[in-house]
Amino acid sequence: MKLGLNLSFAIKRCIESERLATLVAEDLDTKYVQFTWDLVDPGWPAQTRDALAKDYAKAFKSAGVTVESTFGGLASYTYSHILAPSPELRALGRDHLKNAIDMTAAMEVPAAGMPFGSFSADDALNPARREEIYKEALEIYVGLSRHAKERGLSMLLVEPVPLATEFPSTAADALRLMQDLDGQTDVPVRLCVDWGHAMFEPLFGTDANMDHWAEVVGPWMAVYHIQQTDGHYDRHWNFTHDGLVTPELLRNYWDRYGLTDQTYFLEIIFAFEERDEIVLEDMKAALKLLRAG
Amino acid sequence: MKLGLNLSFAIKRCIESERLATLVAEDLDTKYVQFTWDLVDPGWPAQTRDALAKDYAKAFKSAGVTVESTFGGLASYTYSHILAPSPELRALGRDHLKNAIDMTAAMEVPAAGMPFGSFSADDALNPARREEIYKEALEIYVGLSRHAKERGLSMLLVEPVPLATEFPSTAADALRLMQDLDGQTDVPVRLCVDWGHAMFEPLFGTDANMDHWAEVVGPWMAVYHIQQTDGHYDRHWNFTHDGLVTPELLRNYWDRYGLTDQTYFLEIIFAFEERDEIVLEDMKAALKLLRAG
């Protein structure tokens, strides 16, 4: 199986570009990364933002590491984006992904992604409002795919999340989104499925397993996030922690569905107050476990 | 004791301005709030940002709720700001707080705050680099205090955090920062001390209690964040959860130090995947416990 690192583990810690590239290539012996927008905020002024982003891209290239995609992290996920209740907020959500596409293009990285958006608590309970906002969001997203193509990207990624107030959350939701966008967008749109989201039992019950996702949206899944979880919350624990996901399960899934290049990006979110030396040792230990699996 | 709400509990959930103001004033029967930048990103284009922020300010005013300050939340805390390793990142940190001051002014709110900043893992271990960057950050902050004064703010707030790689973390750090800024800034700078940060045992050991903070920086503490914690991590649990902080402890501290208007802002951070109805019931239950304490 092809392992990669989402860079969330490094935010606020190892943020100097060459130092981070060396950490990934040498200390963690990894060749594929997904660059998190928590390192460079897509909303920063374009010239400074692109200079910073290019500096990271150059450092990874020099270290022999491929940045396969860029992705929204904690800061991005704090806002509601294109499913927000007002047209003003939805326009800000559109600009957010537009900015991220520009930054991704500056890095010469082929794909960018994030969750689709979040309904407000009130809208989430109102089927008519959900449908109205969803239709608008589809139009926005089709427009963004045109922008992605113009900037030279070859794919956009959407990450389903384990919340009934967002979209898509279920595999059926994800299938609907893929089918609604299929043939409409200027670059293909695919799913980045997070194992810990898919295995969230409070929302998905007996469907809370990756085989269900493979059955429903198998061909649409281009990338995975992997994390350890107990199925009760979206834990983003590391694989040094006991839980439902084992290296054997990951490898078995990879082999059984004949995956080839749908990188498993380890997306571990440490408490901010966790000590840097513990984070580094924990990442090394988890990668060792995963590689032995 | 004077209870208020930091609005972090509502992000992505109850974000419509009038709905949120009604929730605070009626469902939660609260008159004081600290507005989180997780509702309006200070980095959004100024005109749209200020219109959205003013709309929240107006809604709270109509509901009889006072917005006492605005404060950085999860998205803001994701970046390193004025203690970052490069001049470019520190300038972005300066602009971040400058933007937040502008937004706060647009809301006609008198105070804005956030943690001071975060050293990289490497810089944090290098005393000379720490000192050099700290000196630059002080200059930046003095400049920001001028901007705050020009925009009509009357106070800036700094929140100490439970990480040795940031500054200030200890009460002694916080005292140094207050003394270094005292007399230099155009508006007073005070501390917003989070009980859960102060009680973080892995870093502070036997000093991990609020009496220690009262002794060292008592006069500098203008505002508090309250949260439930076990002292092992920065939990931001609600008071429906067992832990080290009890309503009695909070009231006893308030009375013993003769506090008058240093609002205890309840800052609860729910998992994004927690259900909206659970969040609301939990907030109601916690406020009931706190008011009975």
Interface residues (C-beta under 8 A of the other chain):
Chain A: I11 K12 R13 C14 I15 E16 R19 D38 D41 G43 W44 P45 T48 A51 L52 G73 L74 A75 S76 Y77 T78 Y79 S80 A84 P85 S86 E88 L89 A91 L92 D95 S118 S120 A121 D122 A124 V161 P162 L163 A164 T165 F200 P202 L203 Y233 D234 A271 F272 E273 R275 D276
Chain B: I11 K12 R13 C14 I15 E16 R19 D38 D41 G43 W44 P45 T48 A51 L52 G73 L74 A75 S76 Y77 T78 Y79 S80 A84 P85 S86 E88 L89 A91 L92 D95 S118 S120 A121 D122 A124 V161 P162 L163 A164 T165 F200 P202 L203 Y233 D234 A271 F272 E273 R275 D276
